[in-house]
Amino acid sequence: MADDCIFCKIIRKEIPSEIVFEDDEILVFKDINPQAPVHLLLIPTRHIETLNDVDQSDQALIGKLLSVAKHLAGEMGVSEGGYRVVVNCNKDAGQDVFHLHAHLLGGRKFSWPPG
């Protein structure tokens, strides 16, 4: 874990968050600035900066991340109406925290293309 990474601090419980799922590999918590009625952040507990830093050894972890997103979409009641899973990679795509994370968004109608 990175000492100065805000998400690593959340994993270490140094910063409080509203955790909705946690195991040895993945932590999921509610976004403090939600962009939809359901807005969760799914993060690996191991520090990976961006999607560009994922390699073949991370395939199972990334698959699990998406599987957890699907499960939580069902628990949050947005799977039938629809939801989005978004991973921003680097600054031009809107990544602000450099710890790989996926946004699970649902509970409202989304437009396409996104901003």
C-alpha positions in Angstrom: 0.0 0.0 0.0 1.1 3.6 -0.6 1.5 5.7 2.5 0.0 8.9 1.0 -2.8 7.3 -1.1 -6.3 8.2 0.2 -7.8 4.9 -0.8 -5.0 3.0 0.9 -5.7 5.0 4.0 -9.4 4.0 3.7 -8.3 0.3 3.4 -6.2 0.7 6.6 -9.2 2.4 8.3 -7.2 5.6 8.9 -10.0 7.5 7.1 -13.6 6.7 7.8 -15.9 5.6 5.0 -19.2 3.9 4.6 -18.0 0.4 3.6 -20.6 -1.8 1.9 -18.4 -4.8 1.1 -14.9 -6.0 2.1 -12.8 -9.1 1.8 -9.0 -9.7 1.5 -8.9 -8.4 -2.1 -11.6 -5.8 -2.6 -13.1 -3.0 -0.6 -16.3 -1.2 -1.6 -17.5 2.1 -0.1 -20.0 4.8 -0.8 -18.7 7.8 -2.8 -18.6 11.0 -0.7 -19.7 13.1 -3.7 -22.3 10.8 -5.4 -23.2 11.4 -9.0 -26.2 9.1 -8.9 -28.5 7.7 -6.2 -26.2 4.7 -6.0 -22.5 5.6 -6.3 -20.0 3.1 -5.0 -16.3 2.9 -5.4 -14.8 -0.6 -5.8 -11.0 -0.8 -5.1 -8.5 -3.5 -4.9 -6.9 -3.7 -1.4 -3.5 -4.0 -3.1 -2.3 -0.6 -4.4 -2.4 -0.5 -8.3 -2.2 3.0 -9.6 -4.1 2.8 -12.9 -5.7 0.3 -15.3 -2.5 0.6 -17.3 -0.6 -1.1 -14.4 -2.8 -4.2 -14.5 -1.0 -7.3 -15.8 -1.9 -10.9 -16.6 -1.5 -11.9 -12.9 -4.4 -9.4 -12.1 -7.0 -11.1 -14.4 -8.8 -12.9 -11.6 -8.8 -9.7 -9.4 -10.3 -7.6 -12.2 -12.9 -10.3 -12.9 -13.8 -10.5 -9.2 -14.1 -6.7 -9.1 -16.7 -6.8 -11.9 -18.5 -9.8 -10.2 -18.7 -7.9 -7.0 -20.1 -4.8 -8.9 -22.8 -7.0 -10.4 -23.7 -8.5 -7.0 -23.9 -5.1 -5.3 -26.0 -3.7 -8.2 -28.5 -6.4 -7.4 -28.3 -5.7 -3.6 -28.8 -2.0 -4.2 -31.8 -2.6 -6.5 -30.4 -1.1 -9.7 -29.6 -4.2 -11.7 -33.0 -4.4 -13.5 -33.2 -0.7 -14.4 -29.6 -0.5 -15.3 -26.3 0.6 -14.0 -22.9 1.7 -15.1 -19.4 0.5 -14.1 -16.8 3.1 -15.0 -13.0 2.9 -14.7 -11.1 6.2 -15.5 -7.5 5.8 -16.5 -5.2 8.8 -16.0 -5.9 12.5 -15.8 -7.4 13.1 -19.2 -10.0 10.5 -18.5 -10.9 12.0 -15.1 -8.9 9.8 -12.7 -8.3 11.9 -9.6 -7.1 9.3 -7.2 -4.3 7.1 -8.5 -5.4 3.9 -7.0 -7.3 1.7 -9.4 -11.0 2.0 -8.8 -14.3 1.4 -10.5 -17.4 3.5 -10.0 -20.7 1.6 -9.7 -23.5 4.1 -10.6 -27.2 3.5 -10.8 -30.6 4.6 -9.7 -31.1 7.2 -12.5 -31.2 7.3 -16.3 -27.8 8.0 -17.9 -27.2 9.6 -21.2 -24.7 8.6 -24.0 -22.1 9.6 -24.8 -20.8 10.4 -21.3 -19.0 13.8 -20.8 
